Amino acid sequence: MNTAEMTAKMAAGQGFIAALDQSGGSTPKALKGYGVEESEYSGDEEMFAKIHQMRCRIVTSPSFNGNKVVGAILFEKTMNGCTDDGTPVPTQLSNRGIVPFLKVDAGMHEAENGVQLMKDMPRLDELCARGKELGVYGTKMRSVIHEANADGVAANVRQQMDFGLRILDNGLMPILEPEASLSSESRAEAEEMLLTSMQEQLDRLGDDQQVMLKLTIPAKPNLYQPLVDHPKVLRVVALSGGYSREEAVRELAKNTGMIASFSRALLEELRAQMDDQEFDAALSSAIDEIHAASIAG
């Protein structure tokens, strides 16, 4: 797919984005969920080799194709790696009609003013250049909102757009992800603040510029409809944020125009010990459920 074809798929594709971008801190938990214990690997190199095997098994499974999966977000090591036949992972995805994205954030600071801002990204331009070289369409970066603190929420969303504008200058499509924590006691109020701040930040985009948004499924259904309909937003996608798949698909289906970008909710029933037929059947079932919720609206 070329860039225009990828843009068209992101704008109107009937499916969801798979989040396969677990980084160093979340990898042991992801592997444990997959049935790989920490005793089965030693050190980061072996750990990342194990998670790469898992991701390659997913992206080469028959059910993982562009019919229902419109995009996939990759960790840097996955982007730079190959599947068993030597095909670069972004090429593998594109060949299947799946738009590749790259996680670019470098983690977050400790919470302040009710939010966790992203750390600086000294390698951002380098990552964007490498991503473009490998056929990546866009990027994703995550920060978190824990409380309905107006100053904190505004700073969080502003930082997302600051980096988003840099990514656009590098010729890639940014997915901005200011996640509202499901555990927040003031989540509904924080999400209202997020909506207001995001609408303000979208005014910074040029007439020919768009971004994508990855947001927690809101406590109030269709709260983010103004963002779904906004001309400077290519697509609004939802993170599962700690919901089980059953909960996530139920809540997502209440929101018109939002599609899924799930990680744990996609992977929760996959196990390393499955044979290929069992593995693809479990993956296919998850894909069908998440796809159905993504097109329900």
ZAMARGU-4260 file (C-alpha; in steps of 0.2 Angstrom, whole numbers, plus 5000, padded with zeros to 4 digits):
<rodrens>
0) 5000/5000/5000 | 5006/5018/4996 | 5003/5032/5008 | 4986/5038/5000 | 4980/5020/5001
5) 4984/5019/5019 | 4976/5036/5023 | 4960/5029/5014 | 4960/5013/5024 | 4963/5023/5041
10) 4949/5035/5036 | 4936/5022/5031 | 4942/5005/5034 | 4929/4993/5043 | 4940/4986/5056
15) 4952/4989/5071 | 4970/4993/5075 | 4980/4979/5084 | 4991/4986/5097 | 5007/4975/5097
20) 5018/4988/5105 | 5022/4982/5123 | 5039/4989/5128 | 5052/4984/5140 | 5041/4988/5156
25) 5026/4979/5150 | 5034/4965/5141 | 5036/4952/5156 | 5017/4954/5160 | 5013/4952/5141
30) 5023/4936/5140 | 5016/4929/5156 | 4999/4931/5149 | 5005/4922/5134 | 5011/4908/5145
35) 5029/4911/5145 | 5036/4913/5162 | 5051/4924/5167 | 5061/4908/5171 | 5061/4904/5152
40) 5072/4918/5147 | 5087/4928/5154 | 5090/4946/5151 | 5082/4959/5140 | 5089/4951/5123
45) 5080/4934/5127 | 5064/4943/5133 | 5063/4953/5117 | 5066/4938/5107 | 5052/4929/5115
50) 5040/4943/5113 | 5045/4945/5095 | 5041/4927/5092 | 5024/4930/5099 | 5021/4945/5088
55) 5027/4936/5072 | 5015/4922/5076 | 5001/4934/5077 | 5005/4944/5061 | 5008/4928/5051
60) 4992/4919/5056 | 4979/4917/5043 | 4966/4926/5052 | 4977/4942/5055 | 4973/4951/5038
65) 4967/4967/5032 | 4949/4961/5031 | 4946/4965/5049 | 4962/4972/5055 | 4965/4989/5047
70) 4981/4993/5056 | 4994/4987/5069 | 5005/4997/5081 | 5023/4990/5083 | 5037/4992/5096
75) 5053/4998/5088 | 5062/4981/5089 | 5047/4973/5081 | 5047/4986/5067 | 5066/4982/5064
80) 5063/4963/5064 | 5058/4951/5052 | 5046/4936/5051 | 5052/4918/5049 | 5053/4920/5031
85) 5064/4935/5032 | 5051/4948/5027 | 5052/4964/5037 | 5037/4965/5049 | 5030/4982/5042
90) 5031/4974/5024 | 5022/4959/5031 | 5008/4969/5037 | 5007/4980/5022 | 5006/4965/5011
95) 4991/4959/5021 | 4982/4976/5019 | 4986/4981/5037 | 4993/4999/5040 | 5009/4999/5051
100) 5012/5011/5065 | 5026/5014/5077 | 5026/5017/5095 | 5038/5032/5098 | 5036/5038/5116
105) 5050/5035/5128 | 5040/5032/5144 | 5032/5044/5156 | 5037/5055/5171 | 5029/5052/5188
110) 5012/5060/5190 | 5010/5078/5193 | 4995/5089/5193 | 4985/5073/5191 | 4993/5068/5175
115) 5009/5059/5168 | 5017/5068/5154 | 5029/5060/5142 | 5047/5060/5144 | 5057/5070/5130
120) 5060/5060/5114 | 5078/5064/5108 | 5077/5050/5095 | 5060/5056/5088 | 5067/5062/5071
125) 5078/5046/5070 | 5063/5035/5073 | 5052/5044/5061 | 5065/5042/5047 | 5068/5024/5051
130) 5049/5021/5051 | 5047/5029/5034 | 5061/5019/5027 | 5052/5003/5032 | 5035/5009/5025
135) 5027/5014/5042 | 5013/5026/5040 | 5011/5033/5057 | 5016/5034/5075 | 5008/5032/5093
140) 5013/5040/5109 | 5005/5038/5126 | 5002/5049/5142 | 4990/5046/5156 | 4977/5057/5164
145) 4973/5051/5182 | 4963/5066/5189 | 4951/5079/5183 | 4964/5093/5186 | 4961/5106/5172
150) 4979/5112/5172 | 4986/5095/5171 | 4974/5089/5157 | 4977/5104/5147 | 4996/5102/5148
155) 4994/5083/5144 | 4984/5086/5128 | 4996/5101/5123 | 5011/5090/5125 | 5003/5077/5114
160) 5000/5090/5100 | 5017/5097/5102 | 5025/5081/5097 | 5011/5077/5085 | 5016/5093/5075
165) 5034/5087/5075 | 5029/5070/5068 | 5018/5078/5055 | 5034/5088/5050 | 5043/5071/5048
170) 5029/5065/5035 | 5020/5053/5047 | 5003/5052/5054 | 5003/5054/5073 | 4991/5045/5084
175) 4989/5055/5100 | 4985/5045/5115 | 4981/5055/5131 | 4974/5040/5141 | 4961/5043/5154
180) 4964/5030/5168 | 4949/5019/5171 | 4953/5019/5189 | 4951/5037/5191 | 4937/5042/5203
185) 4935/5058/5192 | 4936/5050/5175 | 4920/5057/5168 | 4925/5075/5173 | 4942/5072/5166
190) 4936/5066/5150 | 4925/5082/5148 | 4941/5092/5151 | 4950/5081/5138 | 4937/5084/5125
195) 4938/5103/5128 | 4957/5103/5127 | 4958/5092/5112 | 4946/5103/5102 | 4957/5118/5107
200) 4973/5110/5102 | 4966/5104/5085 | 4965/5122/5080 | 4984/5122/5079 | 4984/5111/5064
205) 4985/5118/5047 | 4971/5116/5034 | 4979/5101/5026 | 4984/5092/5042 | 4976/5079/5052
210) 4980/5068/5067 | 4972/5052/5074 | 4967/5050/5092 | 4968/5035/5104 | 4956/5038/5119
215) 4949/5028/5133 | 4931/5022/5129 | 4922/5036/5138 | 4911/5035/5153 | 4898/5044/5144
220) 4894/5036/5127 | 4897/5046/5112 | 4906/5060/5122 | 4919/5061/5109 | 4908/5062/5094
225) 4914/5080/5091 | 4931/5073/5088 | 4925/5058/5077 | 4917/5071/5066 | 4931/5084/5067
230) 4938/5088/5049 | 4956/5088/5057 | 4954/5070/5065 | 4957/5056/5053 | 4950/5043/5065
235) 4947/5041/5083 | 4952/5024/5090 | 4949/5016/5108 | 4961/5008/5120 | 4955/4994/5131
240) 4963/5002/5146 | 4962/4987/5158 | 4944/4981/5152 | 4943/4962/5148 | 4938/4959/5130
245) 4920/4956/5135 | 4919/4973/5144 | 4929/4982/5131 | 4918/4977/5116 | 4902/4980/5125
250) 4908/4998/5130 | 4915/5002/5113 | 4899/4997/5104 | 4890/5011/5113 | 4901/5024/5104
255) 4897/5028/5086 | 4912/5030/5074 | 4925/5024/5087 | 4935/5009/5082 | 4946/4998/5093
260) 4965/4998/5096 | 4966/4985/5108 | 4981/4976/5115 | 4978/4965/5130 | 4959/4962/5125
265) 4966/4956/5109 | 4979/4944/5116 | 4971/4938/5132 | 4967/4920/5126 | 4982/4917/5116
270) 4995/4905/5123 | 5012/4899/5117 | 5007/4881/5121 | 4994/4881/5108 | 4997/4872/5091
275) 4995/4883/5076 | 4977/4878/5073 | 4971/4882/5091 | 4981/4898/5090 | 4973/4904/5074
280) 4956/4899/5080 | 4958/4909/5097 | 4965/4924/5087 | 4951/4923/5074 | 4938/4923/5088
285) 4945/4939/5096 | 4947/4947/5080 | 4929/4944/5076 | 4922/4951/5092 | 4933/4966/5092
290) 4929/4969/5073 | 4910/4968/5077 | 4911/4981/5091 | 4921/4992/5080 | 4908/4993/5066
295) 4893/4992/5077 | 4891/5011/5076
</rodrens>
